[in-house]
Amino acid sequence: MTRPRALPAAMADRLIVALDVPTIAGAREIVARLDGVVSFFKVGLWLAFAEGVDGLLHSLISTGKRVFLDAKMHDIGKTVEEGAARAADRGVSLLTVHGEPQVMAAAVKGKGASPLKIFAISVLTSLDDAALKEMGYALTARELVHLRAKQAVSVWLRRADRVAADNPNELRQIAGSERLLIGTPGIRGAGDKADDHARLATPAAAIERGSDYLVVGRPIIAHADPARRAREIIAEMEAGGRRVTGLGAGTGGGPPTEGSFAI
């Protein structure tokens, strides 16, 4: 029997808030306003080159917060390997790399025996079929997501980043592994703006379809009361979780979106 995925007991710990703001001071303010509500934060390219980012990472990790380093590594093997090793050394919990097999394999090698999880990005949520065709891909977004899921399992990533519209349970079936950990960006509530995401899902629908972690940025950080909005999203996630419990595993449906698989 396949060993189940290890997930936090509390649904709130499966919400990752993206610190997509231009300054470290702004990021620290968001973390403070979400204290006691959110424990997992994404640090990505908005802050990667900001003065003080090292201190932000240290303060988050040293105070028991979890860090999702959204580096989207995409380089030759040795460079990715060493980058993943440094992230592991810092105590980062999740790290993103692009979903090409060579890149994923290098990141897995770099993390070694550390608890760092490597999230492989399948297709960015901002890309649709037309955009992929323009880039030279012969596959649709759905087809490419499915291919990346299979490749992630083949290099033992067992984690992936999927878009909100993807069906994670279907992806696990296609990839042949129930241990595939899936994180989903592009999460929006009924009244939230789509912004630059082409493929979306609600918090409840994403959890119901089998997402393990949800990554949410602007709907929370741009809200007048970020803590209240985060609690609302957590409540929606819990509602989706209750429906899964009531209906049984493997339920849910809908079109695919972007996503990440974890290794």
C-alpha atoms as an extended CHARMM CRD file, in Angstrom:
* protein
*
       263  EXT
         1         1  MET       CA              0.0000000000        0.0000000000        0.0000000000  PROA      1               0.0000000000
         2         2  THR       CA              1.3090000000        3.4720000000       -0.8490000000  PROA      2               0.0000000000
         3         3  ARG       CA              2.4900000000        5.4980000000        2.1370000000  PROA      3               0.0000000000
         4         4  PRO       CA              0.2630000000        8.5620000000        2.5330000000  PROA      4               0.0000000000
         5         5  ARG       CA              1.6730000000       12.0560000000        2.1280000000  PROA      5               0.0000000000
         6         6  ALA       CA              2.8080000000       13.7690000000        5.3170000000  PROA      6               0.0000000000
         7         7  LEU       CA              0.7670000000       16.9530000000        5.7790000000  PROA      7               0.0000000000
         8         8  PRO       CA              0.2980000000       19.3620000000        8.6910000000  PROA      8               0.0000000000
         9         9  ALA       CA             -2.6150000000       18.4700000000       10.9500000000  PROA      9               0.0000000000
        10        10  ALA       CA             -3.9740000000       22.0220000000       10.9000000000  PROA      10              0.0000000000
        11        11  MET       CA             -5.3680000000       23.3260000000        7.6110000000  PROA      11              0.0000000000
        12        12  ALA       CA             -3.9800000000       26.7830000000        8.4590000000  PROA      12              0.0000000000
        13        13  ASP       CA             -0.4520000000       25.3920000000        8.1410000000  PROA      13              0.0000000000
        14        14  ARG       CA             -1.1990000000       24.4070000000        4.5430000000  PROA      14              0.0000000000
        15        15  LEU       CA             -1.7400000000       28.0340000000        3.5250000000  PROA      15              0.0000000000
        16        16  ILE       CA              1.3980000000       29.7300000000        2.1790000000  PROA      16              0.0000000000
        17        17  VAL       CA              1.2090000000       33.5090000000        1.9840000000  PROA      17              0.0000000000
        18        18  ALA       CA              3.3280000000       35.0870000000       -0.7560000000  PROA      18              0.0000000000
        19        19  LEU       CA              5.3480000000       38.0610000000        0.4490000000  PROA      19              0.0000000000
        20        20  ASP       CA              5.1100000000       39.6820000000       -2.9660000000  PROA      20              0.0000000000
        21        21  VAL       CA              5.9100000000       43.2320000000       -1.9040000000  PROA      21              0.0000000000
        22        22  PRO       CA              8.7900000000       45.5120000000       -2.9820000000  PROA      22              0.0000000000
        23        23  THR       CA             10.4220000000       46.1160000000        0.4060000000  PROA      23              0.0000000000
        24        24  ILE       CA             11.6430000000       44.0750000000        3.3700000000  PROA      24              0.0000000000
        25        25  ALA       CA              9.8580000000       46.4730000000        5.6940000000  PROA      25              0.0000000000
        26        26  GLY       CA              6.5930000000       45.7530000000        3.8850000000  PROA      26              0.0000000000
        27        27  ALA       CA              7.1890000000       42.0090000000        4.1440000000  PROA      27              0.0000000000
        28        28  ARG       CA              7.8980000000       42.2400000000        7.8650000000  PROA      28              0.0000000000
        29        29  GLU       CA              4.6940000000       44.2260000000        8.3640000000  PROA      29              0.0000000000
        30        30  ILE       CA              2.6390000000       41.5320000000        6.6350000000  PROA      30              0.0000000000
        31        31  VAL       CA              4.2650000000       38.7950000000        8.7160000000  PROA      31              0.0000000000
        32        32  ALA       CA              3.4850000000       40.7540000000       11.8820000000  PROA      32              0.0000000000
        33        33  ARG       CA             -0.1490000000       41.3350000000       10.8840000000  PROA      33              0.0000000000
        34        34  LEU       CA             -0.5670000000       37.6250000000       10.1640000000  PROA      34              0.0000000000
        35        35  ASP       CA              1.0840000000       36.4720000000       13.3910000000  PROA      35              0.0000000000
        36        36  GLY       CA             -0.8900000000       33.6710000000       14.9860000000  PROA      36              0.0000000000
        37        37  VAL       CA             -2.8620000000       33.0620000000       11.7840000000  PROA      37              0.0000000000
        38        38  VAL       CA             -0.2750000000       32.0710000000        9.1390000000  PROA      38              0.0000000000
        39        39  SER       CA              2.9940000000       30.2100000000        9.7410000000  PROA      39              0.0000000000
        40        40  PHE       CA              4.2250000000       29.6190000000        6.1780000000  PROA      40              0.0000000000
        41        41  PHE       CA              5.5350000000       32.3720000000        3.8930000000  PROA      41              0.0000000000
        42        42  LYS       CA              6.7900000000       32.5230000000        0.3120000000  PROA      42              0.0000000000
        43        43  VAL       CA              9.8340000000       34.6540000000       -0.4660000000  PROA      43              0.0000000000
        44        44  GLY       CA             10.3900000000       35.0740000000       -4.2000000000  PROA      44              0.0000000000
        45        45  LEU       CA             11.7460000000       37.4020000000       -6.8450000000  PROA      45              0.0000000000
        46        46  TRP       CA              9.9520000000       40.4590000000       -5.4670000000  PROA      46              0.0000000000
        47        47  LEU       CA             12.4040000000       40.3940000000       -2.5630000000  PROA      47              0.0000000000
        48        48  ALA       CA             15.3060000000       38.3010000000       -3.8570000000  PROA      48              0.0000000000
        49        49  PHE       CA             17.5410000000       41.3280000000       -4.4670000000  PROA      49              0.0000000000
        50        50  ALA       CA             16.1360000000       43.6640000000       -1.8270000000  PROA      50              0.0000000000
        51        51  GLU       CA             18.5020000000       44.9300000000        0.8330000000  PROA      51              0.0000000000
        52        52  GLY       CA             17.9030000000       42.9440000000        4.0170000000  PROA      52              0.0000000000
        53        53  VAL       CA             16.4280000000       39.7770000000        2.5050000000  PROA      53              0.0000000000
        54        54  ASP       CA             18.9700000000       37.6210000000        4.3440000000  PROA      54              0.0000000000
        55        55  GLY       CA             17.8090000000       39.0740000000        7.6380000000  PROA      55              0.0000000000
        56        56  LEU       CA             14.1880000000       38.4250000000        6.7090000000  PROA      56              0.0000000000
        57        57  LEU       CA             14.9150000000       34.7620000000        5.9840000000  PROA      57              0.0000000000
        58        58  HSD       CA             16.8100000000       34.4280000000        9.2570000000  PROA      58              0.0000000000
        59        59  SER       CA             14.0470000000       36.0370000000       11.3000000000  PROA      59              0.0000000000
        60        60  LEU       CA             11.3510000000       33.8630000000        9.7540000000  PROA      60              0.0000000000
        61        61  ILE       CA             13.2060000000       30.5890000000       10.2090000000  PROA      61              0.0000000000
        62        62  SER       CA             14.5860000000       31.4220000000       13.6750000000  PROA      62              0.0000000000
        63        63  THR       CA             11.0930000000       32.2250000000       14.9810000000  PROA      63              0.0000000000
        64        64  GLY       CA              9.6150000000       28.9310000000       13.8070000000  PROA      64              0.0000000000
        65        65  LYS       CA              8.0430000000       30.1240000000       10.5810000000  PROA      65              0.0000000000
        66        66  ARG       CA              8.3720000000       27.9730000000        7.4760000000  PROA      66              0.0000000000
        67        67  VAL       CA              9.8470000000       29.4480000000        4.3020000000  PROA      67              0.0000000000
        68        68  PHE       CA              8.9320000000       28.6540000000        0.7140000000  PROA      68              0.0000000000
        69        69  LEU       CA             11.8430000000       29.9840000000       -1.3490000000  PROA      69              0.0000000000
        70        70  ASP       CA             10.3290000000       30.6110000000       -4.7650000000  PROA      70              0.0000000000
        71        71  ALA       CA             13.6390000000       30.7870000000       -6.6470000000  PROA      71              0.0000000000
        72        72  LYS       CA             12.3550000000       29.0640000000       -9.8070000000  PROA      72              0.0000000000
        73        73  MET       CA             15.8360000000       27.6960000000      -10.4880000000  PROA      73              0.0000000000
        74        74  HSD       CA             16.4920000000       26.9620000000      -14.1560000000  PROA      74              0.0000000000
        75        75  ASP       CA             20.1440000000       26.4370000000      -14.9800000000  PROA      75              0.0000000000
        76        76  ILE       CA             22.7980000000       23.7950000000      -15.6440000000  PROA      76              0.0000000000
        77        77  GLY       CA             22.8850000000       20.8670000000      -13.2650000000  PROA      77              0.0000000000
        78        78  LYS       CA             25.8210000000       21.8140000000      -11.0340000000  PROA      78              0.0000000000
        79        79  THR       CA             24.5110000000       25.3410000000      -10.5100000000  PROA      79              0.0000000000
        80        80  VAL       CA             21.0580000000       24.0800000000       -9.5050000000  PROA      80              0.0000000000
        81        81  GLU       CA             22.5970000000       21.4100000000       -7.2940000000  PROA      81              0.0000000000
        82        82  GLU       CA             24.6530000000       23.9450000000       -5.3530000000  PROA      82              0.0000000000
        83        83  GLY       CA             21.7410000000       26.3810000000       -5.1290000000  PROA      83              0.0000000000
        84        84  ALA       CA             19.5350000000       23.6780000000       -3.6160000000  PROA      84              0.0000000000
        85        85  ALA       CA             22.2920000000       22.7470000000       -1.1830000000  PROA      85              0.0000000000
        86        86  ARG       CA             22.5400000000       26.3400000000        0.0600000000  PROA      86              0.0000000000
        87        87  ALA       CA             18.7530000000       26.5170000000        0.5260000000  PROA      87              0.0000000000
        88        88  ALA       CA             18.9140000000       23.3000000000        2.5440000000  PROA      88              0.0000000000
        89        89  ASP       CA             21.7240000000       24.7460000000        4.6620000000  PROA      89              0.0000000000
        90        90  ARG       CA             19.5520000000       27.7640000000        5.5170000000  PROA      90              0.0000000000
        91        91  GLY       CA             16.6570000000       25.6510000000        6.7530000000  PROA      91              0.0000000000
        92        92  VAL       CA             14.2640000000       26.5010000000        3.9250000000  PROA      92              0.0000000000
        93        93  SER       CA             11.2320000000       24.1730000000        3.8060000000  PROA      93              0.0000000000
        94        94  LEU       CA             10.2650000000       24.3780000000        0.1170000000  PROA      94              0.0000000000
        95        95  LEU       CA             12.2630000000       25.4040000000       -2.9590000000  PROA      95              0.0000000000
        96        96  THR       CA             10.9980000000       25.8250000000       -6.5220000000  PROA      96              0.0000000000
        97        97  VAL       CA             12.8180000000       24.7360000000       -9.6660000000  PROA      97              0.0000000000
        98        98  HSD       CA             11.5730000000       24.4920000000      -13.2260000000  PROA      98              0.0000000000
        99        99  GLY       CA             10.1710000000       21.1070000000      -14.1630000000  PROA      99              0.0000000000
       100       100  GLU       CA             12.7000000000       19.8950000000      -16.7200000000  PROA      100             0.0000000000
       101       101  PRO       CA             14.0160000000       16.4410000000      -15.7050000000  PROA      101             0.0000000000
       102       102  GLN       CA             17.6960000000       17.5110000000      -15.5610000000  PROA      102             0.0000000000
       103       103  VAL       CA             16.8750000000       20.4980000000      -13.3600000000  PROA      103             0.0000000000
       104       104  MET       CA             14.7290000000       18.4480000000      -11.0050000000  PROA      104             0.0000000000
       105       105  ALA       CA             17.3490000000       15.7260000000      -10.6910000000  PROA      105             0.0000000000
       106       106  ALA       CA             20.0860000000       18.2570000000       -9.8870000000  PROA      106             0.0000000000
       107       107  ALA       CA             17.9630000000       19.8630000000       -7.1580000000  PROA      107             0.0000000000
       108       108  VAL       CA             17.2150000000       16.4900000000       -5.5820000000  PROA      108             0.0000000000
       109       109  LYS       CA             20.9330000000       15.7150000000       -5.5490000000  PROA      109             0.0000000000
       110       110  GLY       CA             21.7030000000       19.0930000000       -4.0110000000  PROA      110             0.0000000000
       111       111  LYS       CA             19.2330000000       18.8100000000       -1.1430000000  PROA      111             0.0000000000
       112       112  GLY       CA             20.7640000000       15.4990000000       -0.1200000000  PROA      112             0.0000000000
       113       113  ALA       CA             19.3110000000       13.9900000000        3.0440000000  PROA      113             0.0000000000
       114       114  SER       CA             17.9210000000       17.3140000000        4.2900000000  PROA      114             0.0000000000
       115       115  PRO       CA             14.1660000000       17.7780000000        4.8720000000  PROA      115             0.0000000000
       116       116  LEU       CA             14.0430000000       20.4110000000        2.1040000000  PROA      116             0.0000000000
       117       117  LYS       CA             11.2100000000       19.7590000000       -0.3460000000  PROA      117             0.0000000000
       118       118  ILE       CA             11.8020000000       20.5390000000       -4.0100000000  PROA      118             0.0000000000
       119       119  PHE       CA              8.7530000000       21.8640000000       -5.8390000000  PROA      119             0.0000000000
       120       120  ALA       CA              8.9200000000       21.4300000000       -9.6040000000  PROA      120             0.0000000000
       121       121  ILE       CA              7.0330000000       24.0670000000      -11.5780000000  PROA      121             0.0000000000
       122       122  SER       CA              5.0290000000       22.5260000000      -14.3910000000  PROA      122             0.0000000000
       123       123  VAL       CA              3.4330000000       25.4530000000      -16.2570000000  PROA      123             0.0000000000
       124       124  LEU       CA              3.1700000000       28.9860000000      -14.9140000000  PROA      124             0.0000000000
       125       125  THR       CA             -0.3870000000       30.0830000000      -14.1400000000  PROA      125             0.0000000000
       126       126  SER       CA              0.0290000000       33.0570000000      -16.4560000000  PROA      126             0.0000000000
       127       127  LEU       CA              0.4520000000       30.7540000000      -19.4900000000  PROA      127             0.0000000000
       128       128  ASP       CA             -2.3850000000       29.2760000000      -21.5130000000  PROA      128             0.0000000000
       129       129  ASP       CA             -2.3420000000       27.0340000000      -24.6110000000  PROA      129             0.0000000000
       130       130  ALA       CA             -1.8120000000       29.9620000000      -26.9740000000  PROA      130             0.0000000000
       131       131  ALA       CA              1.1350000000       31.2810000000      -24.9690000000  PROA      131             0.0000000000
       132       132  LEU       CA              2.7710000000       27.8510000000      -24.9030000000  PROA      132             0.0000000000
       133       133  LYS       CA              2.3420000000       27.5060000000      -28.6670000000  PROA      133             0.0000000000
       134       134  GLU       CA              3.9930000000       30.8900000000      -29.1500000000  PROA      134             0.0000000000
       135       135  MET       CA              6.9200000000       29.6490000000      -27.0230000000  PROA      135             0.0000000000
       136       136  GLY       CA              7.3500000000       26.6360000000      -29.2910000000  PROA      136             0.0000000000
       137       137  TYR       CA              5.5980000000       23.9340000000      -27.2650000000  PROA      137             0.0000000000
       138       138  ALA       CA              3.5160000000       21.3990000000      -29.1870000000  PROA      138             0.0000000000
       139       139  LEU       CA              1.6320000000       20.3900000000      -26.0230000000  PROA      139             0.0000000000
       140       140  THR       CA             -1.3410000000       22.0740000000      -24.3980000000  PROA      140             0.0000000000
       141       141  ALA       CA             -1.0190000000       23.3590000000      -20.8360000000  PROA      141             0.0000000000
       142       142  ARG       CA             -2.8850000000       20.3190000000      -19.5680000000  PROA      142             0.0000000000
       143       143  GLU       CA             -0.6760000000       17.9140000000      -21.5140000000  PROA      143             0.0000000000
       144       144  LEU       CA              2.5190000000       19.6030000000      -20.3490000000  PROA      144             0.0000000000
       145       145  VAL       CA              1.3760000000       19.5450000000      -16.7180000000  PROA      145             0.0000000000
       146       146  HSD       CA              0.7000000000       15.8100000000      -16.9970000000  PROA      146             0.0000000000
       147       147  LEU       CA              4.1050000000       15.1980000000      -18.5700000000  PROA      147             0.0000000000
       148       148  ARG       CA              5.8900000000       17.1640000000      -15.8440000000  PROA      148             0.0000000000
       149       149  ALA       CA              4.0450000000       15.1940000000      -13.1530000000  PROA      149             0.0000000000
       150       150  LYS       CA              5.2740000000       11.9120000000      -14.6040000000  PROA      150             0.0000000000
       151       151  GLN       CA              8.8080000000       13.2710000000      -14.9170000000  PROA      151             0.0000000000
       152       152  ALA       CA              8.7740000000       14.5320000000      -11.3270000000  PROA      152             0.0000000000
       153       153  VAL       CA              7.9630000000       11.0490000000      -10.0620000000  PROA      153             0.0000000000
       154       154  SER       CA             10.6340000000        9.5430000000      -12.3250000000  PROA      154             0.0000000000
       155       155  VAL       CA             13.3300000000       11.6170000000      -10.5900000000  PROA      155             0.0000000000
       156       156  TRP       CA             11.7830000000       11.0430000000       -7.1270000000  PROA      156             0.0000000000
       157       157  LEU       CA             10.6900000000       14.6210000000       -6.6130000000  PROA      157             0.0000000000
       158       158  ARG       CA              7.3410000000       13.5050000000       -5.3260000000  PROA      158             0.0000000000
       159       159  ARG       CA              6.3310000000       17.1690000000       -5.0660000000  PROA      159             0.0000000000
       160       160  ALA       CA              5.0300000000       19.5190000000       -7.6650000000  PROA      160             0.0000000000
       161       161  ASP       CA              3.6080000000       22.9470000000       -8.1760000000  PROA      161             0.0000000000
       162       162  ARG       CA              0.3090000000       22.8460000000      -10.0330000000  PROA      162             0.0000000000
       163       163  VAL       CA             -1.9820000000       25.5800000000      -11.1500000000  PROA      163             0.0000000000
       164       164  ALA       CA             -5.2560000000       26.1580000000       -9.3940000000  PROA      164             0.0000000000
       165       165  ALA       CA             -7.3540000000       24.6740000000      -12.1680000000  PROA      165             0.0000000000
       166       166  ASP       CA             -5.4350000000       21.3870000000      -12.2350000000  PROA      166             0.0000000000
       167       167  ASN       CA             -6.9530000000       18.3130000000      -10.6330000000  PROA      167             0.0000000000
       168       168  PRO       CA             -4.2290000000       17.0560000000       -8.2520000000  PROA      168             0.0000000000
       169       169  ASN       CA             -5.8780000000       13.6890000000       -7.6520000000  PROA      169             0.0000000000
       170       170  GLU       CA             -6.0100000000       13.1070000000      -11.4120000000  PROA      170             0.0000000000
       171       171  LEU       CA             -2.3500000000       14.1280000000      -11.6920000000  PROA      171             0.0000000000
       172       172  ARG       CA             -1.3530000000       11.5820000000       -9.0500000000  PROA      172             0.0000000000
       173       173  GLN       CA             -3.1760000000        8.8810000000      -10.9860000000  PROA      173             0.0000000000
       174       174  ILE       CA             -1.4670000000        9.8940000000      -14.2340000000  PROA      174             0.0000000000
       175       175  ALA       CA              1.9530000000       10.0740000000      -12.5410000000  PROA      175             0.0000000000
       176       176  GLY       CA              1.3710000000        6.7440000000      -10.8180000000  PROA      176             0.0000000000
       177       177  SER       CA              2.1560000000        7.9800000000       -7.3060000000  PROA      177             0.0000000000
       178       178  GLU       CA             -0.1700000000        8.9370000000       -4.4600000000  PROA      178             0.0000000000
       179       179  ARG       CA              2.9030000000       10.3440000000       -2.7050000000  PROA      179             0.0000000000
       180       180  LEU       CA              3.1140000000       13.2610000000       -5.1410000000  PROA      180             0.0000000000
       181       181  LEU       CA              2.8460000000       16.3810000000       -2.9910000000  PROA      181             0.0000000000
       182       182  ILE       CA              1.1250000000       19.1940000000       -4.8470000000  PROA      182             0.0000000000
       183       183  GLY       CA              1.1070000000       22.9250000000       -4.1870000000  PROA      183             0.0000000000
       184       184  THR       CA             -1.3130000000       25.2020000000       -5.9880000000  PROA      184             0.0000000000
       185       185  PRO       CA             -0.9780000000       28.9190000000       -6.8210000000  PROA      185             0.0000000000
       186       186  GLY       CA             -3.5840000000       30.9790000000       -8.6730000000  PROA      186             0.0000000000
       187       187  ILE       CA             -6.0360000000       30.7670000000       -5.7690000000  PROA      187             0.0000000000
       188       188  ARG       CA             -8.8490000000       33.2900000000       -5.8540000000  PROA      188             0.0000000000
       189       189  GLY       CA            -12.1140000000       33.6890000000       -3.9750000000  PROA      189             0.0000000000
       190       190  ALA       CA            -15.3740000000       34.6490000000       -5.6500000000  PROA      190             0.0000000000
       191       191  GLY       CA            -14.7600000000       38.3750000000       -5.2110000000  PROA      191             0.0000000000
       192       192  ASP       CA            -11.0190000000       38.4260000000       -5.8760000000  PROA      192             0.0000000000
       193       193  LYS       CA             -9.4240000000       39.8270000000       -9.0250000000  PROA      193             0.0000000000
       194       194  ALA       CA             -7.7580000000       37.3180000000      -11.3650000000  PROA      194             0.0000000000
       195       195  ASP       CA             -4.7710000000       39.6610000000      -11.8160000000  PROA      195             0.0000000000
       196       196  ASP       CA             -2.3090000000       38.0010000000      -14.2310000000  PROA      196             0.0000000000
       197       197  HSD       CA             -3.3920000000       34.4050000000      -13.6010000000  PROA      197             0.0000000000
       198       198  ALA       CA             -4.9910000000       32.6840000000      -16.5790000000  PROA      198             0.0000000000
       199       199  ARG       CA             -6.0660000000       29.5430000000      -14.6870000000  PROA      199             0.0000000000
       200       200  LEU       CA             -7.7350000000       29.8580000000      -11.2930000000  PROA      200             0.0000000000
       201       201  ALA       CA             -9.4890000000       27.9060000000       -8.5420000000  PROA      201             0.0000000000
       202       202  THR       CA            -11.1980000000       28.7210000000       -5.2490000000  PROA      202             0.0000000000
       203       203  PRO       CA             -9.5700000000       27.5840000000       -1.9770000000  PROA      203             0.0000000000
       204       204  ALA       CA            -12.2900000000       25.0130000000       -1.3250000000  PROA      204             0.0000000000
       205       205  ALA       CA            -12.1750000000       23.5730000000       -4.8520000000  PROA      205             0.0000000000
       206       206  ALA       CA             -8.3750000000       23.2710000000       -4.8080000000  PROA      206             0.0000000000
       207       207  ILE       CA             -8.3950000000       21.3420000000       -1.5200000000  PROA      207             0.0000000000
       208       208  GLU       CA            -11.3190000000       19.2070000000       -2.6520000000  PROA      208             0.0000000000
       209       209  ARG       CA             -9.4220000000       18.2380000000       -5.8080000000  PROA      209             0.0000000000
       210       210  GLY       CA             -6.4340000000       17.1360000000       -3.7470000000  PROA      210             0.0000000000
       211       211  SER       CA             -4.0990000000       20.1170000000       -3.3810000000  PROA      211             0.0000000000
       212       212  ASP       CA             -1.7620000000       19.8180000000       -0.3980000000  PROA      212             0.0000000000
       213       213  TYR       CA             -0.6440000000       23.4530000000       -0.1050000000  PROA      213             0.0000000000
       214       214  LEU       CA             -2.2120000000       26.6590000000       -1.4200000000  PROA      214             0.0000000000
       215       215  VAL       CA             -0.1010000000       29.6980000000       -2.2920000000  PROA      215             0.0000000000
       216       216  VAL       CA             -1.9910000000       32.9770000000       -1.9510000000  PROA      216             0.0000000000
       217       217  GLY       CA             -0.5840000000       36.4630000000       -2.3850000000  PROA      217             0.0000000000
       218       218  ARG       CA             -2.5660000000       39.5250000000       -3.4010000000  PROA      218             0.0000000000
       219       219  PRO       CA             -5.9990000000       38.4660000000       -2.0750000000  PROA      219             0.0000000000
       220       220  ILE       CA             -4.4150000000       38.4820000000        1.4050000000  PROA      220             0.0000000000
       221       221  ILE       CA             -1.5420000000       40.9620000000        1.3590000000  PROA      221             0.0000000000
       222       222  ALA       CA             -3.5070000000       43.6600000000       -0.5020000000  PROA      222             0.0000000000
       223       223  HSD       CA             -6.5410000000       43.2980000000        1.7620000000  PROA      223             0.0000000000
       224       224  ALA       CA             -7.3350000000       46.0050000000        4.3030000000  PROA      224             0.0000000000
       225       225  ASP       CA             -7.3400000000       43.3060000000        6.9970000000  PROA      225             0.0000000000
       226       226  PRO       CA             -4.9070000000       40.5360000000        5.9070000000  PROA      226             0.0000000000
       227       227  ALA       CA             -5.5150000000       38.4090000000        9.0100000000  PROA      227             0.0000000000
       228       228  ARG       CA             -9.2730000000       38.3970000000        8.4800000000  PROA      228             0.0000000000
       229       229  ARG       CA             -8.9030000000       37.4960000000        4.7920000000  PROA      229             0.0000000000
       230       230  ALA       CA             -6.4440000000       34.7320000000        5.6590000000  PROA      230             0.0000000000
       231       231  ARG       CA             -8.9050000000       33.3040000000        8.1840000000  PROA      231             0.0000000000
       232       232  GLU       CA            -11.6460000000       33.3780000000        5.5470000000  PROA      232             0.0000000000
       233       233  ILE       CA             -9.4570000000       31.4720000000        3.0830000000  PROA      233             0.0000000000
       234       234  ILE       CA             -8.5120000000       28.9350000000        5.7650000000  PROA      234             0.0000000000
       235       235  ALA       CA            -12.2250000000       28.4550000000        6.5000000000  PROA      235             0.0000000000
       236       236  GLU       CA            -12.8430000000       27.8180000000        2.7900000000  PROA      236             0.0000000000
       237       237  MET       CA             -9.9650000000       25.3110000000        2.7380000000  PROA      237             0.0000000000
       238       238  GLU       CA            -11.4620000000       23.5460000000        5.7630000000  PROA      238             0.0000000000
       239       239  ALA       CA            -14.8250000000       23.3960000000        3.9910000000  PROA      239             0.0000000000
       240       240  GLY       CA            -13.1510000000       21.7510000000        1.0000000000  PROA      240             0.0000000000
       241       241  GLY       CA            -11.4330000000       19.3130000000        3.3450000000  PROA      241             0.0000000000
       242       242  ARG       CA            -14.7430000000       18.3620000000        4.9530000000  PROA      242             0.0000000000
       243       243  ARG       CA            -16.2280000000       17.6470000000        1.5410000000  PROA      243             0.0000000000
       244       244  VAL       CA            -13.2930000000       15.3630000000        0.7460000000  PROA      244             0.0000000000
       245       245  THR       CA            -13.8410000000       13.5300000000        4.0440000000  PROA      245             0.0000000000
       246       246  GLY       CA            -17.5220000000       13.1620000000        3.2690000000  PROA      246             0.0000000000
       247       247  LEU       CA            -17.1080000000       12.1020000000       -0.3670000000  PROA      247             0.0000000000
       248       248  GLY       CA            -13.9590000000       10.0050000000       -0.0540000000  PROA      248             0.0000000000
       249       249  ALA       CA            -10.5680000000       10.3320000000       -1.7080000000  PROA      249             0.0000000000
       250       250  GLY       CA            -10.2400000000       10.7060000000       -5.4350000000  PROA      250             0.0000000000
       251       251  THR       CA            -13.2590000000       12.9470000000       -5.8950000000  PROA      251             0.0000000000
       252       252  GLY       CA            -13.2910000000       16.3530000000       -7.4350000000  PROA      252             0.0000000000
       253       253  GLY       CA            -12.8730000000       17.5280000000      -10.9600000000  PROA      253             0.0000000000
       254       254  GLY       CA            -12.4800000000       20.4640000000      -13.1970000000  PROA      254             0.0000000000
       255       255  PRO       CA             -9.9970000000       21.7220000000      -15.7520000000  PROA      255             0.0000000000
       256       256  PRO       CA             -6.2700000000       21.8170000000      -15.0720000000  PROA      256             0.0000000000
       257       257  THR       CA             -4.3280000000       24.9210000000      -13.9860000000  PROA      257             0.0000000000
       258       258  GLU       CA             -0.6700000000       25.5700000000      -13.0970000000  PROA      258             0.0000000000
       259       259  GLY       CA              0.9130000000       23.6320000000      -10.3210000000  PROA      259             0.0000000000
       260       260  SER       CA              4.0150000000       22.4280000000       -8.6140000000  PROA      260             0.0000000000
       261       261  PHE       CA              5.0020000000       18.8940000000       -7.7100000000  PROA      261             0.0000000000
       262       262  ALA       CA              7.2940000000       18.2020000000       -4.8350000000  PROA      262             0.0000000000
       263       263  ILE       CA             10.1560000000       15.7580000000       -4.7430000000  PROA      263             0.0000000000
